[in-house]
């Protein structure tokens, strides 16, 4: 059992909380605050227990100096201030005298938000490569480290593994909750158990397919990745996405588990990916060479429904179509309609699937929406999660 924030006396201590504020921001406006709201329970607990709170997070990928303006955490500071009804001291740097002075002058219940940890990636990818000196430096700023960023729990970064290697550590409520909820999918899940996999790439899902196909009763496959499977099954897929190097894997899976892997029987196609484009409903074998498959069709929705209606457990990772464009959103939305009507324990993997849940307003109608897509998959693949493994045991 890993230690949690509740295992520490926080009074007067400088508590570094690694959050996941990697939220969509456009022109300084946050488009989805779900991950910010998910962090509030841990922050409020630290406030209640008189901690000096130091918040850290990454946002986006920083490759150029210009990216700094686009991916500043300043809008996150404003959002946190609104939700906590408290001033957030935003420090627009990741190291240096200004930050050190602000932390030295902290009083109990003060909250500092440090600038985007990935600003350090401009100097030799120090954050993403878990630079030893950077981890030690950040650890020196606090007394206790709490990891509440499930979205990066499978990464070895200076702001999680690096800090936790140097000072006492524990989990926040968000990470603790994620692990409990995902464990229900790996430890004797209630049957029938159906997995829905979408998204663009088969390569992203190989691990979870290999690890869960023996546990699951069915795997329903949609999204761009379906076309690699369909190609492996001998169907023409026009100009649809296809990972040619993964066709042998798909072929092997279809040969071994033809009774478990359920593929689309019809798709929605177009010749371009854009709003207001002409679309066509095509059965397999009817897709023209110039057409791109961009959503599952209505007949596939009916087929998938047969496998979902009586389920006791459902895990879904990856949208079933290019849901950002209305013409290709129907499949993903209809499957949400179906799963929320079941009595199943339903877990939606993070990333684009979580974004789809919010887009269609289903985030509160399923059992759990994970805050980490890649992290959820890594956990279900039973990979080692470095930033979890390093946390102190009770």
N, C-alpha and C positions, 0 to 999 in steps of 0.2 A: 504493500500500500504506500502510495506516495504521500508526502506531507502536503497539506493545503494551507491556504492563508489562515484558516482557523487554528492551526497548530502553533501559531506564533503570537507573542505579545507584541503588538504593533505600536503601543503608546510611545510617542516621542521618537520613534524610529523612522529613518529615511527608507521608504519602501518603494523599490523600483517595480512597476507593473508593466510588463510587456503586453500591450494590447494589439488587436488587429483592427486598425483603422484604415485598411486598404479598401476604401469605398470609391464608387464612381463620382468624380468631380468634374464638372464642365464650367469653365469660366468662373471658377470660385464658388459655384453652387453645388452642394452635395445632392446627388440624384437618389440615393438610397441610404438611409441612416441605420439600417438593420444591424450592422456590425458595431456601430457606436452604441446603440441601445443595448446590445448584448453584453457590452463591457461594464455597464453601469452598476450591476449588482456587486461586483468585486470592488469597484471604486468606492461605492457608498459604504461598504463594510469597512474599508480602510479609513474612511472619513469618520465613521461612527466610533472607531477604535483609536482615534487621535493620532493617526500616522501623519508623517510628512510624505506626501505622495508625489512620486516622479513617474510620469507616463512616457512610454516610448512606443513607437510604431514605425513601420515602413509604409510607403504609398507609391505604387507603380514601380517602374524601373527607371533608374537614373543613369543615362548614358552620356549626356552632354550638360554643359552649364545651363543651357536654355531649359532643360527639363526641371531644374530647381524651381523655377517660377510656377510651372504647371503643377508640380507635385508637392508644394509646400503643405504643411499640416495646419497652417493658420485657420482655414475654414473649419477644421476639426475642433480646434480650440474654441471657436465661436459656438459650434454645435454643442460641445460638452458643457460650456457655460450655461447655455439655455436649458439643457436637460437636468443639470445638477443645481441650477439656480445659484451659481457660485462663480466667482472670478477664477479664470484659469490663467496662470502666468505662462505665456508662450515665449519660449526662448528660441530664437531663429538661428540656432547653430547646434551642432552635434558634439562639439568639444570646445574647450578654451576657457579663458578667464571669466567671461560674461556668464557662462553656464555655471562654473564653479562658484562664483560669488552668489548667484541667485540661490543655489542649493545651500550654501553655507548660511544664508540669511533666512532660511525657511523657518516658519513656525508650525506648530501642530495644526493639522487640517488644511495647510496650504497645498495647492496642486500646481505642479509644474508640468508642462508638456514640452518635451524636447523635439526639435525639428526632425524631420524624416531621417530615419537611421540610414537609408540607402544613399543619402548625400555622401556618405563615406565610400560609396562604390566608385566615385569619380577618382579616387586615389588608390588604384590597385585593387578594386573590389574588396575592400577591407571588411565591410559588413557581410556580404554574401559568402565570402571565403573564410569567415570566422577568424579574422586576424587576432592572434593571441594578445598582442599589446592593446588593441582596441577593446577587446572583451575585458581585460584587466582594468583599463581606464574607466569604462562605464561602470564596472562593479565597484570601483573605488568611490563612486558617487553615492552609494547607498549602503544600507545595513542588511537588507533582506531583499531577495528577488522573487517575484511572483509571476509565473508565466500564465497569462490568460489569453494567449494568441493561438488558438487551435489551428488557424489557417497556415501557420508556419511551423507546426510541431514536428513535421517530418523534415525540416531543414536544419542544417548546421550553420547558424549565423552567429555573429559576434553578439547580437542583441538578445539571443536566447541561450544557446549552448555556451557561448563565451562568458556571459555574466554568471550563469548558474554554476560554472566551473570554479568560481572564485569566492562566492558568498553563499550563506544559507538560502535555501530555495524551497518553493512550494508551488502548488497549482492554484489558479483562481477558480471561481465558481463556473465560469464558462467552459474551461477545459475539462474540469471534473464532470460536468453535466454531459458534454459531448462524448466522453469516453464511456460513461454509463449507458447512454442511449445507443451508441454504436455497438457496444458489447452485446446487446440484445440480438443483433444480427449474426453474431459469430458463436454465441454460446446457446446451443439448442433453440434456434428460432422456431416459433410456432409455425406449423405447416397447414396448408400449402404456403410455400415461400416463393414469391416471384420477384425477379430482379429486372428492372427496366434500364437498358443502357442506350444512350444516344451520344450526341456530340459528334465531332468531326472525325476523330481518329481512333482506329482500332488499337494502335500502338499505346494509347493512353490507358486502355482497358485490359490489356493482355493479362496483367497480374491478377486483377480482380476476377476475370473470367476463369483463369486457371485455379484460383483459390476457392471460389464460391460455387463453381458449376456442380460440384458433388453435393454441396449442401442445399442448393436451390432446386425447386421442382421445375421451374421454367426460367429462361432468360429471353425477354422480349427485346429485340434490337431494332432501333430506328436511327434517325439522324444521318449525318454523312457517313458514319462508320458502317451503316447497313449496306452500302453499295459495294464495299470490299467483300462482304459476306455474299452478296447477291452475285457478284462477279465470280467468286469461288464456286458458287452453286451452278454456274453456267448461264446466267442471265445476261442479256445486253443491258448496259446501264447508261448508254449515251455518253454525255460529257460530264457525268456525275463524278464527285470526288471518289478517288480510289487509291489506296496504298498498295501498289502492286507487290511490294516486297512482303506484305502481310497476307497475301492470298494463300500461300501454303498453310499458314497457321489457321486461317478461317476454314480452309478445306478440311484440315485435320479435326477441328472442333465439330464441323458439320457431320463428318463421317462417324465420329465417336458419340456425339450427343444429338443426333437428328431428332430425337423425341423431346429434347429439352430446349433447343434453340429455335425460337419462333421469329421468322423474318417477315417483312412487309409483303403484301400481295398486290398493293397498288400504291402509287405515289403521286404527288403534285409536282409538276415540272414547269420550267420556264427556260428561255434561252439566255436570260440575264438575271442577275440578283439585284433587283431594285424595286422601289415602290411603283405601284400601278402597272406592273408588267403583265402581259398576257400569260395566263396560266392554263395548264392542261391537266386533266385527271387521267393517269395512265395505269393500266394493268401491266404487270411484268411481261416483257416481250413486246410491249408497244412503244417503249421509249425511243424516240428518234435520236439520231446520232448527235444532233446539235443541242439536245435538251439536257438540262441539269435537274436531277431530283432534289427537291428542296423541302419536302415535308412528306410524312406518311399520309396516305389517302383515307377516305371514309370507310372503305371496306376493311382496311387494316385496323382502324380504330375498333370496328365491330369484332374482329378476330381477337385483338388484344383484350377487349372487354371480357371475353369468355374465360380468359386465363386470370383475370384480376378479380372478378366479382366475388368469388368465394375464398379469396386469400385471407390468411391470418397475419402474414408478414409481407411487406413490400419495401424494396429499396430501389430508389431511382437516381441515376446519375447521368446527366447529359440530355439536353433538349432533343425532341424528336423531329424538329424541323428548324428552319431559319426563322425563329419566332419573332425576331426583332422587326420583321416585315409582316404586316397583317395578313397578306395573302398566303404566308407560309407558317402561320401561328396556330392554325386550327387543330392540328394533330396533338401538339403539346397541351393546348388548353383542354381539349376533349378528354385526354388521359387524366389530367387533373380532375376534371368533372367526375370521372369514373372512380378514381381512387378515394376521393373524399366521401363517396357514398358507401364505400365498403366499411367493414368493421375491423379492418386490418390495422396492425401497427405499421405506420407508414413513415419512412425516413427519406427525405429528399437531400441528396448530396449537394454540397455548396456550389460556388462558382456560378456558371450560367444557369444551372437548374434552379438554384436558389433565386437568382434574378428573375427567372420566368415565374416562379411562385409569387414573387412580389408584384410583378407586372400584371398578373391575372388575379391578384388578391386572394391567393390560397395559402399564404404563409401561416395563417392562424387556424387553418382547417385540416392540416396534416399533423401527425404526431410530433415530428421534429424536422426542422430545416437546419442542416448543418451549416456552420460558418466557414467550413473549409472543404473545397471540392477535392483537391489533390491530397489533402491530409486525410479526409474520410476514406478515399480509395486506398491510401497507403496503410491505414489502420486495418481495413478489411482484407488487404493482401497479407496482413500480419508481418509487414516489414518492420524493421527496427525504426523507432521514431527518436532520433538523437536528442531533441530538445525535451522529450518526455523522460527518456531513460536517465538523463543526468539529474533530474529532480531528486532531492533527498528523500530517503525512505523514512517512514514513521518509526 
